[in-house]
Amino acid sequence: MREIVSISVGAAATGLIAREHTLRSRAERLGAATMETLLNAIDANDEATGAHVRRVAAYALILGEAAGLDDRMLHSVERIVPCSTISASSTARSRTSFTNPPSSLRKSAGPS
């Protein structure tokens, strides 16, 4: 009886592990597709920023390889660096907009 129970438990655990692996793989593919879509949208909006984001990601991978990161960590770097770069670019752009507003929003220098 114990053998049947342990075989059943082993089979159930194997099934759960396989399901977990499948779900994780799907989530990773969805995340990669989402990031690619975001990068394409940035390229369409501002080609220089899109090129910058891709360049920074490439440099980060080169540095990661030089530092001896394993494949799993390099994959994480590849996913995370573009998000950080996009965030930094957006923050810098909004600061520039705030400190240098369009002429239509600036007060006139002369008397009104």
VEXMARZA-224140 format. One record per residue (C-alpha): x, z, y; residue in three letters; residue number from 1. Coordinates in Angstrom, 1 decimal. Example, Ala and Ser with C-alpha at 12.3 -4.5 7.8 and 13.67 -1.06 7.14 Angstrom:
# VEXMARZA-224140
xx  zz  yy  residuo  num
12.3  7.8  -4.5  ALA  1
13.7  7.1  -1.1  SER  2
# end
This chain:
# VEXMARZA-224140
xx  zz  yy  residuo  num
0.0  0.0  0.0  MET  1
2.8  0.9  2.4  ARG  2
4.4  -2.5  1.8  GLU  3
1.2  -4.3  2.8  ILE  4
0.9  -2.2  6.0  VAL  5
4.5  -2.8  7.0  SER  6
4.1  -6.6  6.3  ILE  7
0.9  -6.6  8.4  SER  8
2.6  -4.7  11.2  VAL  9
5.6  -7.0  11.1  GLY  10
3.4  -10.1  11.2  ALA  11
1.4  -8.8  14.1  ALA  12
4.5  -7.9  16.0  ALA  13
5.9  -11.4  15.4  THR  14
2.7  -12.9  16.7  GLY  15
2.8  -10.8  19.8  LEU  16
6.4  -11.7  20.5  ILE  17
5.7  -15.4  20.1  ALA  18
2.7  -15.1  22.4  ARG  19
4.7  -13.2  25.0  GLU  20
7.4  -15.9  24.8  HIS  21
4.9  -18.7  25.3  THR  22
3.2  -17.0  28.3  LEU  23
6.6  -16.2  29.9  ARG  24
7.7  -19.8  29.5  SER  25
4.4  -21.1  31.1  ARG  26
4.9  -18.7  34.0  ALA  27
8.5  -19.8  34.5  GLU  28
7.4  -23.5  34.5  ARG  29
4.6  -22.8  37.0  LEU  30
7.0  -20.9  39.2  GLY  31
9.5  -23.7  39.1  ALA  32
6.8  -26.3  39.9  ALA  33
5.5  -24.2  42.8  THR  34
9.0  -23.8  44.3  MET  35
9.6  -27.6  44.0  GLU  36
6.3  -28.3  45.7  THR  37
7.2  -25.9  48.5  LEU  38
10.6  -27.5  48.9  LEU  39
8.9  -31.0  49.0  ASN  40
6.5  -29.7  51.7  ALA  41
9.4  -28.4  53.7  ILE  42
11.2  -31.7  53.4  ASP  43
8.1  -33.5  54.5  ALA  44
7.7  -31.2  57.6  ASN  45
11.4  -30.9  58.5  ASP  46
14.0  -32.8  56.6  GLU  47
17.0  -30.9  58.0  ALA  48
15.5  -27.5  56.9  THR  49
14.7  -28.9  53.4  GLY  50
18.3  -30.2  53.0  ALA  51
19.6  -26.8  54.2  HIS  52
17.5  -24.9  51.7  VAL  53
18.7  -27.1  48.8  ARG  54
22.4  -26.9  50.1  ARG  55
22.3  -23.1  50.2  VAL  56
20.8  -22.9  46.7  ALA  57
23.6  -25.2  45.4  ALA  58
26.3  -23.1  47.1  TYR  59
24.8  -19.9  45.6  ALA  60
24.9  -21.4  42.1  LEU  61
28.6  -22.4  42.6  ILE  62
29.4  -18.9  43.8  LEU  63
27.4  -17.4  40.9  GLY  64
29.3  -19.5  38.4  GLU  65
32.6  -18.5  40.0  ALA  66
31.6  -14.9  39.8  ALA  67
31.0  -15.3  36.0  GLY  68
27.2  -14.8  36.0  LEU  69
25.5  -15.5  32.8  ASP  70
22.9  -18.3  32.4  ASP  71
20.0  -15.9  32.9  ARG  72
21.3  -14.5  36.2  MET  73
22.1  -18.0  37.4  LEU  74
18.6  -19.0  36.7  HIS  75
17.4  -16.1  38.7  SER  76
19.7  -17.0  41.6  VAL  77
18.3  -20.6  41.4  GLU  78
14.8  -19.3  41.8  ARG  79
15.3  -16.6  44.4  ILE  80
17.8  -18.1  46.9  VAL  81
15.4  -20.8  48.1  PRO  82
12.8  -18.2  48.9  CYS  83
15.2  -16.1  50.9  SER  84
16.5  -19.2  52.7  THR  85
13.0  -20.4  53.5  ILE  86
12.1  -16.9  54.8  SER  87
15.2  -16.7  57.0  ALA  88
14.5  -20.2  58.4  SER  89
10.9  -19.3  59.2  SER  90
12.0  -16.1  60.9  THR  91
14.6  -17.9  63.0  ALA  92
12.1  -20.6  63.9  ARG  93
9.5  -18.1  65.0  SER  94
12.1  -16.2  67.1  ARG  95
13.1  -19.4  68.8  THR  96
9.4  -20.2  69.5  SER  97
8.9  -16.8  71.0  PHE  98
12.0  -16.8  73.2  THR  99
11.6  -20.5  74.2  ASN  100
7.8  -21.2  74.4  PRO  101
6.5  -24.7  75.0  PRO  102
6.3  -25.7  78.7  SER  103
2.5  -25.5  78.6  SER  104
2.8  -21.8  78.1  LEU  105
5.5  -21.0  80.6  ARG  106
4.7  -19.5  84.0  LYS  107
5.4  -21.8  86.9  SER  108
8.4  -20.8  89.0  ALA  109
6.7  -21.6  92.3  GLY  110
3.7  -19.9  94.0  PRO  111
0.3  -20.6  92.6  SER  112
# end
